[in-house]
Amino acid sequence: MKKLVSLVIFCLMFGGLTAQNSAVNKAAQFREDGELMKAKEQIDLATAHEKTMDKPKTWYTKGEVYEAIAFSDDAAYADMQEEAFNEAVAAFTKAKTMDEGGSYDGLSAVKIDNMWGTMINNGADAYNQEDFEKAVYYFEKSATLKPEDTTAYYYAGIAAQQGENYDAALENYYKLIDLDYHNEDIYSSVIYLERSQNNDNDKALEVIEQAREQFPDNQALMKEEINLLIITEQTDKAKATLERAIEAEPDNANLYYNLAYISEQTGDDEEAVANYKKALEADPEYFDATFNLAVNHYNKAAEILKEANEMDLRTYQKEGKAIEEKAKVEFTNALPYLEKAHEIKPDDRVVMETMQTVYVQLQMNDKAEAVNAKIEALGPE
């Protein structure tokens, strides 16, 4: 009787195992027949039962069932497709882990590749239709399938930026950088978004420093770093960076212009003027350098006249004329730069108004009237 009882127990155990294996097989068959809810019911039983929950086939089959739900065109499954997609990914991943190097590892890898490709293609279709929100959704879903692959993050970042979802764009771009994906355009986008959208110059500067480590010869990044150092008032560091940049690119007018600007900020007028002139030697049509030289001389003249205006009558009678002559020298120095700036930008109102003032100060009344006529022709400001 003891042997008979043992045999009965063995049969019951075998029958239970067969029943659960049958649940896996039934799930697979229901999926083939398109009866996905029945397939789901059976595979959920199998993944919860102690006899089958540790088998890679069970989890591979669950992945297949939930994949079919996730990608079904039947509206009846619409509300559960998001969760089904996540469950399918988790199931295939578990099957791979449980059968490393085995058949279910390989089969699950193929399934994951196929799902990834489908999501990438769906994202591309949405992007081409300018549905950027949906494109980001598909690309980010594809990233869950291959979290170490950079493709999905790259596309998601671009789609998010196009759709003006700047937080999502930055999130995906930073994931790329974390994955050691170093691309000049991606760094430029991150820097732009941190500056223009987040108004975070310190963070932008931090990213530039990372980018410069990867691309030390990139002149655009170097110039952007210089601009941010100036903006964040790190002038000594900016000056040293500019001087290194000029060694690498001695004919770059913008570098001399920025160095002149730094010199102005630190009160070194002589060096500022010298570097503005070097900028013009490199590019004679450089408007900003031309106009800033004019303004430099104009401001000196204005300061001199202010000194004369603050004199009492007796002092003015003694020294005023000489002071005014000194101011005229600076106005005279400013004039050719103003005229050149006007030549470069003939409709610039500020240039014309400044030039008119200089003509008046130098008693060149005909020219002052001619400039005034041009200003009036521009109409109201």
C-alpha positions as CSV (number, residue, x, y, z in Angstrom):
1,M,0.0,0.0,0.0
2,K,2.9,2.3,0.7
3,K,4.2,1.8,-2.8
4,L,0.7,2.3,-4.2
5,V,0.3,5.6,-2.3
6,S,3.7,6.8,-3.5
7,L,2.7,5.9,-7.1
8,V,-0.5,7.9,-6.7
9,I,1.4,10.9,-5.3
10,F,3.8,10.7,-8.2
11,C,1.0,10.5,-10.7
12,L,-0.7,13.6,-9.0
13,M,2.6,15.5,-9.2
14,F,3.1,14.5,-12.8
15,G,-0.5,15.4,-13.6
16,G,0.0,18.8,-12.0
17,L,3.1,19.5,-14.0
18,T,1.4,18.3,-17.2
19,A,-1.5,20.6,-16.4
20,Q,0.7,23.6,-16.1
21,N,2.8,22.7,-19.1
22,S,-0.6,22.4,-20.9
23,A,-1.4,26.0,-19.8
24,V,1.8,27.2,-21.6
25,N,0.9,25.2,-24.7
26,K,-2.7,26.4,-24.6
27,A,-1.5,30.0,-24.3
28,A,0.6,29.5,-27.4
29,Q,-2.3,28.0,-29.3
30,F,-4.8,30.6,-28.2
31,R,-2.3,33.3,-29.4
32,E,-2.0,31.5,-32.8
33,D,-5.7,31.5,-33.1
34,G,-6.0,35.2,-32.2
35,E,-7.8,34.6,-28.9
36,L,-5.5,36.8,-27.0
37,M,-7.5,37.2,-23.8
38,K,-7.7,33.4,-23.4
39,A,-4.0,33.2,-24.2
40,K,-3.3,35.8,-21.5
41,E,-5.4,34.0,-18.9
42,Q,-3.5,30.7,-19.5
43,I,0.0,32.2,-19.5
44,D,-0.7,34.2,-16.4
45,L,-1.6,31.0,-14.6
46,A,1.6,29.3,-15.9
47,T,3.9,32.2,-14.8
48,A,2.4,32.1,-11.3
49,H,2.6,28.3,-10.8
50,E,5.6,27.0,-9.0
51,K,6.0,24.1,-11.5
52,T,6.4,26.3,-14.5
53,M,7.3,29.8,-13.3
54,D,11.1,28.9,-13.5
55,K,11.0,27.7,-17.0
56,P,12.3,30.0,-19.8
57,K,9.7,28.6,-22.2
58,T,7.0,30.0,-20.0
59,W,8.4,33.5,-20.0
60,Y,9.1,33.4,-23.7
61,T,5.5,32.3,-24.3
62,K,4.3,35.1,-22.1
63,G,6.4,37.6,-24.1
64,E,4.8,36.3,-27.3
65,V,1.3,36.6,-25.9
66,Y,1.8,40.1,-24.5
67,E,3.6,41.2,-27.6
68,A,0.6,40.2,-29.7
69,I,-1.7,42.2,-27.4
70,A,0.6,45.2,-27.5
71,F,0.7,45.3,-31.3
72,S,-2.9,44.2,-32.0
73,D,-5.0,46.4,-34.2
74,D,-8.1,45.3,-32.3
75,A,-9.5,48.3,-30.4
76,A,-10.6,46.0,-27.6
77,Y,-7.0,45.8,-26.5
78,A,-6.2,49.6,-26.7
79,D,-6.4,50.3,-23.0
80,M,-4.0,47.5,-22.1
81,Q,-1.4,47.9,-24.8
82,E,0.9,50.1,-22.9
83,E,1.1,47.7,-20.0
84,A,1.3,44.7,-22.4
85,F,4.3,46.2,-24.2
86,N,6.1,46.6,-20.9
87,E,5.2,43.0,-19.8
88,A,6.4,41.6,-23.1
89,V,9.7,43.3,-22.8
90,A,10.1,42.1,-19.2
91,A,9.1,38.5,-20.2
92,F,11.5,38.3,-23.1
93,T,14.3,39.7,-21.0
94,K,13.6,37.2,-18.2
95,A,13.6,34.3,-20.7
96,K,17.0,35.5,-22.0
97,T,18.4,35.6,-18.5
98,M,17.0,32.2,-17.5
99,D,18.4,30.5,-20.6
100,E,21.6,32.3,-21.2
101,G,23.3,30.9,-24.2
102,G,20.4,28.6,-24.9
103,S,17.7,28.6,-27.5
104,Y,15.3,30.9,-25.6
105,D,18.1,33.4,-25.1
106,G,18.5,33.6,-28.9
107,L,14.7,33.5,-29.7
108,S,14.0,36.2,-27.1
109,A,16.8,38.3,-28.6
110,V,15.3,38.1,-32.0
111,K,11.9,39.1,-30.6
112,I,13.4,42.1,-28.8
113,D,15.1,43.1,-32.0
114,N,11.9,42.9,-34.0
115,M,9.9,44.9,-31.4
116,W,12.7,47.5,-31.3
117,G,12.7,47.8,-35.1
118,T,8.9,48.2,-35.1
119,M,9.0,51.0,-32.6
120,I,11.8,52.7,-34.5
121,N,9.8,52.5,-37.7
122,N,6.7,53.7,-36.0
123,G,8.6,56.6,-34.6
124,A,10.1,57.5,-37.9
125,D,6.6,57.5,-39.6
126,A,5.3,59.8,-36.8
127,Y,8.3,62.1,-37.2
128,N,7.8,62.3,-41.0
129,Q,4.2,63.3,-40.4
130,E,5.4,65.9,-37.9
131,D,3.6,64.2,-35.0
132,F,6.6,64.8,-32.8
133,E,4.9,63.8,-29.5
134,K,4.0,60.4,-30.9
135,A,7.5,60.0,-32.4
136,V,9.1,60.6,-29.0
137,Y,6.7,58.1,-27.5
138,Y,7.8,55.4,-29.9
139,F,11.5,56.2,-29.8
140,E,11.5,56.1,-26.0
141,K,9.6,52.8,-26.0
142,S,12.3,51.4,-28.3
143,A,14.9,52.6,-25.8
144,T,13.3,50.3,-23.1
145,L,14.1,47.3,-25.4
146,K,17.7,48.2,-25.9
147,P,18.7,50.6,-23.1
148,E,22.4,50.5,-24.0
149,D,21.7,51.3,-27.7
150,T,22.1,55.0,-28.6
151,T,19.9,55.1,-31.7
152,A,16.6,55.5,-29.9
153,Y,17.8,58.2,-27.6
154,Y,19.3,60.1,-30.5
155,Y,16.0,60.1,-32.5
156,A,13.9,60.8,-29.4
157,G,16.0,63.8,-28.6
158,I,15.7,65.2,-32.0
159,A,12.0,64.6,-32.2
160,A,11.5,66.1,-28.7
161,Q,13.4,69.2,-29.7
162,Q,11.5,69.6,-32.9
163,G,8.3,69.3,-30.9
164,E,9.6,71.9,-28.4
165,N,9.6,69.4,-25.6
166,Y,12.9,70.6,-24.4
167,D,13.0,68.7,-21.1
168,A,12.6,65.4,-23.0
169,A,15.1,66.5,-25.5
170,L,17.7,67.2,-22.8
171,E,16.9,64.0,-21.0
172,N,17.6,61.9,-24.1
173,Y,20.7,63.9,-25.1
174,Y,22.2,63.4,-21.6
175,K,21.5,59.7,-21.8
176,L,23.6,59.7,-25.0
177,I,26.4,61.4,-23.3
178,D,26.2,59.0,-20.3
179,L,26.5,56.1,-22.8
180,D,29.7,57.7,-24.1
181,Y,28.1,58.8,-27.3
182,H,30.1,61.9,-28.2
183,N,28.7,63.9,-31.1
184,E,29.4,67.6,-31.8
185,D,25.8,68.3,-32.8
186,I,24.4,66.8,-29.7
187,Y,26.7,68.8,-27.5
188,S,25.7,72.0,-29.4
189,S,22.0,71.2,-28.9
190,V,22.5,70.6,-25.1
191,I,24.5,73.8,-24.8
192,Y,21.8,75.8,-26.7
193,L,18.9,74.3,-24.7
194,E,20.6,74.9,-21.3
195,R,21.3,78.5,-22.3
196,S,18.2,79.6,-24.2
197,Q,15.5,77.5,-22.6
198,N,16.8,76.9,-19.1
199,N,18.8,80.1,-18.8
200,D,21.4,78.0,-17.0
201,N,24.8,79.4,-18.2
202,D,26.7,77.5,-15.5
203,K,25.3,74.2,-16.7
204,A,25.9,75.1,-20.3
205,L,29.5,75.9,-19.5
206,E,29.9,72.6,-17.7
207,V,28.7,70.8,-20.8
208,I,31.0,72.9,-23.0
209,E,34.0,71.8,-20.9
210,Q,32.9,68.1,-21.4
211,A,32.6,68.7,-25.1
212,R,36.0,70.4,-25.4
213,E,37.6,67.4,-23.8
214,Q,36.2,65.3,-26.6
215,F,36.7,67.8,-29.4
216,P,39.7,70.0,-28.4
217,D,40.1,71.4,-31.9
218,N,36.5,72.4,-32.5
219,Q,36.6,76.1,-33.0
220,A,32.8,76.6,-32.6
221,L,32.9,75.0,-29.2
222,M,35.9,77.1,-28.2
223,K,34.2,80.3,-29.2
224,E,31.0,79.2,-27.3
225,E,33.1,78.6,-24.2
226,I,34.7,82.0,-24.5
227,N,31.3,83.7,-24.9
228,L,30.0,81.9,-21.8
229,L,33.0,82.7,-19.7
230,I,32.5,86.4,-20.6
231,I,28.8,86.2,-19.7
232,T,29.6,84.5,-16.4
233,E,32.2,87.1,-15.6
234,Q,35.1,84.6,-15.6
235,T,37.2,87.1,-17.6
236,D,40.7,85.9,-16.7
237,K,39.9,82.3,-17.8
238,A,38.2,83.7,-20.9
239,K,41.2,85.8,-21.8
240,A,43.6,82.8,-21.4
241,T,41.2,80.7,-23.5
242,L,41.0,83.4,-26.2
243,E,44.8,83.8,-26.4
244,R,45.1,80.0,-27.0
245,A,42.4,80.2,-29.6
246,I,44.2,83.0,-31.4
247,E,47.4,80.9,-31.5
248,A,45.4,78.2,-33.3
249,E,43.5,80.6,-35.5
250,P,45.4,83.9,-35.9
251,D,43.2,85.3,-38.7
252,N,39.9,85.0,-36.8
253,A,38.4,88.4,-36.4
254,N,35.8,87.3,-33.8
255,L,38.5,86.1,-31.4
256,Y,40.2,89.5,-31.5
257,Y,36.8,91.2,-31.0
258,N,36.1,89.0,-27.9
259,L,39.5,89.7,-26.5
260,A,38.9,93.5,-27.0
261,Y,35.6,93.1,-25.3
262,I,37.3,91.4,-22.3
263,S,39.9,94.2,-22.2
264,E,37.1,96.8,-22.0
265,Q,35.4,94.8,-19.2
266,T,38.7,94.9,-17.2
267,G,39.4,98.6,-17.9
268,D,42.3,98.1,-20.3
269,D,41.3,100.6,-23.0
270,E,44.6,100.5,-24.9
271,E,44.5,96.8,-25.3
272,A,40.8,96.9,-26.3
273,V,41.5,99.4,-29.1
274,A,44.5,97.4,-30.3
275,N,42.4,94.2,-30.5
276,Y,39.5,95.9,-32.2
277,K,42.0,97.1,-34.8
278,K,43.4,93.5,-35.2
279,A,39.8,92.3,-35.7
280,L,39.5,94.8,-38.5
281,E,42.8,93.8,-40.0
282,A,41.4,90.2,-40.2
283,D,38.0,91.4,-41.5
284,P,37.7,95.0,-42.7
285,E,33.9,94.5,-43.0
286,Y,33.4,93.4,-39.3
287,F,30.6,95.7,-38.3
288,D,30.7,95.2,-34.5
289,A,34.4,95.9,-34.3
290,T,34.1,98.9,-36.5
291,F,31.2,100.4,-34.5
292,N,32.8,99.6,-31.1
293,L,35.9,101.5,-32.2
294,A,33.8,104.5,-33.1
295,V,31.9,104.2,-29.8
296,N,35.2,104.0,-27.9
297,H,36.4,107.3,-29.3
298,Y,32.9,108.9,-29.1
299,N,32.7,108.0,-25.4
300,K,36.1,109.5,-24.7
301,A,35.0,112.7,-26.4
302,A,31.7,112.7,-24.4
303,E,33.7,112.3,-21.1
304,I,35.9,115.2,-22.1
305,L,32.9,117.5,-22.9
306,K,31.3,116.5,-19.6
307,E,34.4,117.8,-17.8
308,A,34.1,121.1,-19.7
309,N,30.4,121.4,-18.9
310,E,31.0,120.9,-15.2
311,M,33.5,123.8,-15.1
312,D,32.5,127.1,-13.5
313,L,32.5,130.1,-15.8
314,R,35.9,131.4,-14.8
315,T,37.6,128.0,-15.2
316,Y,35.8,127.5,-18.5
317,Q,37.0,130.8,-19.8
318,K,40.6,129.8,-19.1
319,E,40.5,126.1,-20.0
320,G,37.3,125.3,-21.8
321,K,38.3,125.9,-25.4
322,A,41.4,123.6,-24.9
323,I,39.2,120.9,-23.4
324,E,36.7,121.1,-26.3
325,E,39.6,120.8,-28.8
326,K,40.6,117.6,-27.1
327,A,37.1,116.4,-27.5
328,K,37.1,117.2,-31.2
329,V,40.2,115.1,-31.6
330,E,38.3,112.1,-30.3
331,F,35.2,112.9,-32.4
332,T,37.5,113.1,-35.4
333,N,39.0,109.7,-34.5
334,A,35.5,108.3,-34.2
335,L,34.2,109.6,-37.6
336,P,35.9,107.3,-40.1
337,Y,34.7,104.2,-38.1
338,L,31.2,105.6,-38.0
339,E,31.2,106.2,-41.7
340,K,32.5,102.7,-42.3
341,A,29.9,101.3,-40.0
342,H,27.3,103.2,-42.0
343,E,28.7,101.8,-45.2
344,I,28.4,98.3,-43.9
345,K,24.9,98.8,-42.5
346,P,23.4,101.8,-44.2
347,D,20.0,101.5,-42.5
348,D,21.3,101.2,-38.9
349,R,19.6,104.1,-37.1
350,V,21.9,104.1,-34.1
351,V,24.9,104.5,-36.4
352,M,23.3,107.4,-38.3
353,E,22.2,109.2,-35.1
354,T,25.7,108.9,-33.6
355,M,27.3,110.0,-36.8
356,Q,24.9,113.0,-37.0
357,T,26.0,114.1,-33.5
358,V,29.7,113.8,-34.5
359,Y,29.1,115.9,-37.6
360,V,27.4,118.6,-35.5
361,Q,30.3,118.6,-33.0
362,L,32.8,119.0,-35.8
363,Q,30.6,121.7,-37.4
364,M,30.1,119.6,-40.6
365,N,26.6,120.9,-40.9
366,D,25.9,119.8,-44.5
367,K,26.7,116.3,-43.7
368,A,24.7,116.4,-40.5
369,E,21.6,117.5,-42.5
370,A,22.2,114.8,-45.1
371,V,22.3,112.1,-42.4
372,N,19.2,113.6,-40.7
373,A,17.3,113.3,-44.0
374,K,18.2,109.6,-44.1
375,I,17.0,109.1,-40.6
376,E,13.7,110.8,-41.3
377,A,13.3,108.6,-44.4
378,L,13.5,105.5,-42.2
379,G,10.2,106.6,-40.6
380,P,9.2,106.2,-36.9
381,E,11.4,104.0,-34.7
